[in-house]
Amino acid sequence: MRGTCTIWVDADACPVKAEVEKVATRLGVRVVMVSNGGIRPSANPLVEMIYVAAGPDEADKRIADGVAPGDVVVTTDMPLAARVVAAGGRVIRPDGSLLREANIGEALAMRDLMTDLRAADPFRQGGGKSFGAADRSRFLDALDRLLRR
């Protein structure tokens, strides 16, 4: 890992908070969990909790305003991911996939397409695959590799 970085977590619906803390503790990396509330603070001195006002995109705004080049952001929010990539940050989704300049445009387009499809057919809701142990394992490995670069 070149220099130090911070791991920012879009924490409200993040299924891998414990995994982030585990990898960060092993590597000595600072973590900032940003939430609208309802998440217990960690006793880990490397983990900082930031609570933002309830409202659309408040956590995303705080993360985007705080991220520095080289920082890592854990999120599934595509507009936030695009802002982070544009600012020189690195984005990892909870499934372990990485978003970069080369693929963020495609990810945003897919998000918009799915939003349009759901709006056109109110019965097309959810349908995503469940999040399991294999996803957690893939995330742990991908985060570890990303931070060691």
Backbone bond lengths (Angstrom), bond angles and torsions (degrees), N, CA, C in turn:
res aa  C-N    CA-C-N  psi(-1)  N-CA   C-N-CA  omega(-1)  CA-C   N-CA-C  phi
1 M - - - 1.446 - - 1.518 108.40 -
2 R 1.324 116.64 126.86 1.458 121.42 178.45 1.520 109.65 -84.44
3 G 1.323 116.47 120.16 1.457 119.11 178.99 1.521 111.52 64.60
4 T 1.297 114.97 -160.91 1.456 118.94 177.92 1.514 109.25 -111.53
5 C 1.298 114.85 151.98 1.451 119.85 175.93 1.517 107.45 -136.86
6 T 1.289 114.79 171.39 1.454 122.20 175.96 1.520 107.53 -119.90
7 I 1.319 116.43 142.43 1.454 121.19 172.36 1.525 106.91 -98.51
8 W 1.311 116.49 119.81 1.459 122.86 176.06 1.521 107.69 -100.32
9 V 1.326 117.28 133.95 1.461 121.29 -178.61 1.524 108.97 -121.07
10 D 1.327 115.34 122.35 1.461 122.49 171.42 1.529 104.18 -76.27
11 A 1.341 116.13 87.81 1.461 121.72 -157.31 1.525 117.04 -83.48
12 D 1.305 120.18 -20.15 1.465 119.67 -171.73 1.523 113.88 -55.43
13 A 1.299 118.43 -47.87 1.467 120.12 -178.35 1.524 112.00 -116.14
14 C 1.313 116.58 20.47 1.465 120.57 -176.00 1.529 110.92 -78.31
15 P 1.339 117.16 121.74 1.465 119.87 -179.11 1.528 114.33 -84.66
16 V 1.339 117.94 -0.30 1.467 119.79 -174.07 1.530 113.00 -121.96
17 K 1.313 117.45 29.23 1.468 120.25 179.84 1.533 111.25 -60.08
18 A 1.312 117.45 -44.01 1.474 120.54 -179.52 1.526 110.84 -64.06
19 E 1.322 117.13 -38.15 1.464 121.34 179.41 1.529 110.51 -66.96
20 V 1.332 117.09 -39.98 1.473 120.73 176.83 1.519 109.37 -59.73
21 E 1.316 116.12 -47.80 1.464 120.33 -178.72 1.527 111.33 -62.21
22 K 1.314 116.83 -39.54 1.470 121.38 -179.69 1.536 111.07 -61.76
23 V 1.331 117.23 -49.38 1.462 121.09 -179.18 1.525 110.25 -67.61
24 A 1.322 117.19 -43.49 1.465 120.98 -179.30 1.521 111.41 -61.27
25 T 1.324 117.14 -39.98 1.458 120.87 179.79 1.528 110.32 -65.12
26 R 1.320 116.34 -44.21 1.466 120.07 -179.83 1.525 111.42 -62.19
27 L 1.347 117.29 -36.80 1.463 120.84 -176.16 1.531 113.46 -98.29
28 G 1.328 117.51 -4.30 1.465 120.77 179.45 1.515 113.61 70.49
29 V 1.326 116.86 40.76 1.463 121.96 -177.09 1.528 110.05 -107.66
30 R 1.315 116.07 136.23 1.466 122.43 178.06 1.528 110.13 -68.37
31 V 1.344 116.06 140.57 1.463 122.76 178.18 1.523 108.65 -124.16
32 V 1.334 116.28 135.69 1.455 121.58 173.65 1.524 107.17 -120.93
33 M 1.327 115.90 115.06 1.461 121.61 177.38 1.519 107.51 -98.26
34 V 1.324 116.18 122.33 1.465 121.41 -178.07 1.520 108.15 -110.38
35 S 1.339 115.06 128.13 1.458 120.49 -172.57 1.526 110.84 -148.03
36 N 1.338 115.43 157.09 1.463 121.32 172.36 1.525 110.49 -82.75
37 G 1.308 117.88 -1.54 1.457 122.14 179.93 1.518 110.50 122.41
38 G 1.303 116.06 174.87 1.448 120.36 177.93 1.520 114.04 84.52
39 I 1.300 117.55 2.84 1.462 121.37 178.78 1.523 107.64 -113.98
40 R 1.323 115.16 128.41 1.462 119.81 -179.70 1.521 110.78 -69.33
41 P 1.321 116.36 141.14 1.465 118.74 176.13 1.520 110.94 -68.56
42 S 1.298 115.91 150.58 1.456 121.66 178.34 1.523 109.25 -89.20
43 A 1.313 115.96 147.93 1.466 120.84 174.93 1.529 111.17 -81.21
44 N 1.317 116.87 -9.46 1.457 122.49 -178.34 1.534 109.30 -68.27
45 P 1.337 118.48 125.10 1.468 120.38 -179.13 1.532 113.49 -66.48
46 L 1.327 118.23 -16.62 1.465 120.65 177.08 1.526 112.67 -80.97
47 V 1.328 117.25 -12.75 1.464 121.49 -174.38 1.522 110.37 -104.82
48 E 1.317 115.20 121.82 1.466 122.23 176.43 1.522 108.41 -109.13
49 M 1.311 116.95 136.41 1.459 121.97 176.83 1.524 108.40 -104.05
50 I 1.308 115.80 131.70 1.461 121.25 172.54 1.520 106.85 -121.09
51 Y 1.336 115.44 123.02 1.459 120.90 178.26 1.520 107.95 -105.23
52 V 1.316 115.30 127.04 1.463 121.06 -179.72 1.525 109.00 -109.34
53 A 1.324 115.54 164.75 1.463 120.54 178.39 1.522 110.02 -63.19
54 A 1.317 115.10 148.39 1.459 119.47 175.57 1.520 107.94 -65.52
55 G 1.285 116.08 142.95 1.457 120.10 -179.74 1.503 109.42 150.75
56 P 1.312 115.92 157.93 1.458 119.16 -177.76 1.525 111.76 -62.65
57 D 1.294 115.14 128.47 1.464 123.38 171.96 1.528 115.71 66.32
58 E 1.334 118.95 14.52 1.464 119.66 179.53 1.531 111.12 -64.99
59 A 1.326 117.07 -43.00 1.463 119.85 178.11 1.530 110.19 -64.60
60 D 1.328 116.46 -41.54 1.469 120.66 179.33 1.525 111.04 -60.81
61 K 1.319 116.43 -42.77 1.474 120.49 179.50 1.528 110.49 -62.00
62 R 1.325 116.27 -42.79 1.480 120.21 -178.88 1.524 111.10 -64.33
63 I 1.318 115.97 -41.93 1.467 119.95 178.74 1.523 109.99 -65.14
64 A 1.327 116.88 -48.81 1.468 120.77 -178.57 1.529 111.44 -60.42
65 D 1.319 116.90 -36.81 1.468 120.50 179.17 1.525 112.29 -71.95
66 G 1.339 117.93 -27.09 1.456 120.78 -175.49 1.513 115.73 -96.65
67 V 1.322 117.18 -19.30 1.459 120.23 -174.03 1.534 111.05 -68.72
68 A 1.318 115.30 140.66 1.465 122.00 177.98 1.533 108.21 -117.56
69 P 1.334 117.04 158.75 1.464 118.98 177.42 1.530 110.84 -53.01
70 G 1.328 115.58 132.65 1.456 121.22 -179.72 1.510 114.37 93.66
71 D 1.339 117.35 -16.72 1.458 119.83 177.10 1.530 109.53 -66.57
72 V 1.316 115.48 160.23 1.465 122.48 178.87 1.521 107.86 -114.43
73 V 1.328 116.38 133.71 1.462 121.77 177.65 1.520 108.80 -119.35
74 V 1.335 115.98 130.08 1.460 122.32 176.35 1.524 106.79 -101.33
75 T 1.338 116.04 113.61 1.464 120.32 -178.23 1.514 110.62 -160.88
76 T 1.335 114.91 159.74 1.461 121.39 169.75 1.520 109.53 -111.56
77 D 1.310 117.83 0.09 1.457 123.06 -177.14 1.529 109.55 -81.32
78 M 1.312 116.63 111.75 1.470 120.92 -174.52 1.527 113.83 -67.81
79 P 1.346 120.76 -42.90 1.463 117.90 176.77 1.532 112.33 -61.20
80 L 1.340 117.59 -39.14 1.460 120.20 175.72 1.520 110.02 -63.38
81 A 1.321 117.04 -44.85 1.469 120.70 179.68 1.524 110.69 -57.86
82 A 1.316 117.64 -41.58 1.464 121.03 179.56 1.528 110.90 -63.07
83 R 1.327 116.92 -40.88 1.472 120.22 178.33 1.523 110.99 -64.84
84 V 1.329 116.27 -40.62 1.466 121.11 -179.57 1.526 110.47 -65.17
85 V 1.326 116.82 -46.20 1.473 120.83 179.37 1.522 109.78 -60.92
86 A 1.332 117.19 -42.65 1.470 120.84 179.42 1.526 111.56 -63.42
87 A 1.325 117.36 -28.85 1.469 122.28 -179.79 1.529 112.58 -86.86
88 G 1.345 116.85 0.27 1.461 119.84 178.77 1.516 114.41 91.63
89 G 1.333 116.46 9.12 1.457 120.38 177.16 1.517 110.75 -85.93
90 R 1.322 114.80 171.83 1.463 121.36 178.76 1.520 107.88 -115.27
91 V 1.328 116.70 139.97 1.463 121.19 -176.07 1.517 109.71 -120.04
92 I 1.338 114.41 132.66 1.456 121.04 173.87 1.522 107.56 -127.72
93 R 1.321 115.37 134.62 1.465 120.30 176.99 1.533 108.68 -90.23
94 P 1.325 117.49 160.58 1.465 119.92 -179.39 1.528 114.76 -59.10
95 D 1.329 117.44 -18.36 1.473 118.70 176.50 1.526 112.20 -85.47
96 G 1.336 117.03 1.75 1.462 121.74 178.00 1.515 114.34 91.98
97 S 1.324 118.03 -4.02 1.467 119.31 179.47 1.525 109.85 -78.86
98 L 1.322 114.79 147.20 1.457 121.74 -177.72 1.522 109.96 -103.94
99 L 1.317 116.04 144.10 1.457 121.88 175.12 1.515 108.00 -112.85
100 R 1.326 114.45 128.92 1.471 121.71 -177.69 1.517 109.02 -133.81
101 E 1.316 115.99 177.90 1.472 119.99 176.43 1.521 111.18 -54.36
102 A 1.324 116.99 -36.18 1.465 121.80 -175.19 1.524 113.25 -69.90
103 N 1.340 118.07 -24.80 1.469 118.04 -176.11 1.520 114.82 -126.12
104 I 1.322 119.18 -0.95 1.468 120.29 -177.00 1.530 111.27 -68.39
105 G 1.311 117.97 -35.24 1.466 120.49 178.54 1.515 111.42 -62.14
106 E 1.312 116.59 -43.73 1.464 121.29 178.65 1.530 110.51 -64.69
107 A 1.323 117.21 -40.93 1.463 120.67 179.70 1.528 110.97 -64.57
108 L 1.331 117.36 -39.89 1.460 120.86 177.20 1.528 111.14 -65.49
109 A 1.321 116.62 -41.94 1.466 120.82 179.29 1.531 110.52 -63.11
110 M 1.322 117.69 -41.16 1.462 121.25 178.97 1.531 110.42 -65.18
111 R 1.314 116.72 -40.63 1.463 120.65 177.49 1.519 110.41 -60.22
112 D 1.341 116.30 -46.87 1.464 120.47 179.79 1.524 111.56 -62.64
113 L 1.331 116.78 -41.11 1.462 120.96 178.58 1.528 110.44 -61.07
114 M 1.320 117.23 -46.78 1.464 120.86 -179.28 1.532 111.13 -64.91
115 T 1.322 117.31 -37.10 1.467 120.87 176.29 1.523 110.21 -61.86
116 D 1.332 116.42 -44.82 1.469 120.86 178.44 1.519 111.51 -63.20
117 L 1.337 117.58 -42.12 1.465 120.76 179.53 1.526 111.57 -63.34
118 R 1.336 116.47 -41.35 1.467 119.28 178.80 1.526 110.99 -66.77
119 A 1.335 117.26 -36.73 1.465 120.91 179.22 1.531 111.01 -67.57
120 A 1.320 116.57 -35.15 1.465 120.85 -178.73 1.520 112.14 -76.44
121 D 1.315 117.71 -25.80 1.462 122.09 -177.93 1.524 108.68 -132.51
122 P 1.339 117.69 95.01 1.468 120.02 -175.83 1.524 113.87 -62.14
123 F 1.325 117.77 -14.41 1.463 120.27 178.49 1.522 111.91 -86.20
124 R 1.330 117.61 -9.50 1.466 122.29 178.40 1.530 107.75 -91.30
125 Q 1.301 116.21 83.35 1.459 121.23 -179.92 1.519 108.81 -123.08
126 G 1.301 115.90 149.24 1.470 119.84 177.19 1.509 111.03 60.76
127 G 1.302 115.66 -132.43 1.447 120.50 178.12 1.510 114.45 86.26
128 G 1.343 117.19 -0.78 1.450 119.26 178.83 1.518 110.81 -71.29
129 K 1.324 115.37 157.75 1.463 118.54 179.34 1.522 109.59 -75.42
130 S 1.320 115.55 155.23 1.457 120.03 -179.62 1.531 109.82 -71.31
131 F 1.322 115.57 158.97 1.455 122.63 -178.35 1.515 107.86 -101.69
132 G 1.330 117.41 120.12 1.456 120.13 -173.52 1.514 114.60 -127.14
133 A 1.310 114.76 -168.80 1.471 122.55 -176.70 1.523 111.99 -61.83
134 A 1.329 117.48 -37.73 1.468 120.04 179.47 1.526 110.58 -64.66
135 D 1.347 116.82 -37.40 1.466 120.60 177.80 1.530 110.43 -65.08
136 R 1.321 116.59 -42.47 1.469 120.45 179.09 1.534 110.79 -62.54
137 S 1.319 116.16 -42.53 1.456 121.15 179.50 1.533 110.86 -63.58
138 R 1.316 116.27 -43.55 1.474 121.44 178.85 1.529 109.96 -62.41
139 F 1.339 116.52 -41.29 1.458 120.76 178.75 1.526 110.74 -63.52
140 L 1.327 117.07 -48.69 1.468 120.92 -179.98 1.525 111.42 -54.52
141 D 1.325 115.98 -46.91 1.461 120.68 -179.57 1.517 111.44 -64.46
142 A 1.336 116.61 -45.16 1.466 120.41 -177.81 1.529 111.56 -66.49
143 L 1.333 118.00 -40.95 1.463 120.76 178.69 1.520 110.59 -65.34
144 D 1.315 117.12 -42.70 1.458 121.07 179.08 1.542 110.03 -60.09
145 R 1.325 117.22 -46.69 1.470 120.41 179.73 1.528 111.10 -64.04
146 L 1.338 116.77 -41.59 1.470 120.81 -179.57 1.525 111.52 -61.95
147 L 1.318 117.10 -42.17 1.470 120.36 -177.96 1.522 112.67 -74.44
148 R 1.320 117.43 -25.96 1.464 120.37 -179.71 1.534 112.65 -81.90
149 R 1.320 117.73 -11.90 1.476 120.78 178.48 1.497 111.06 -65.68
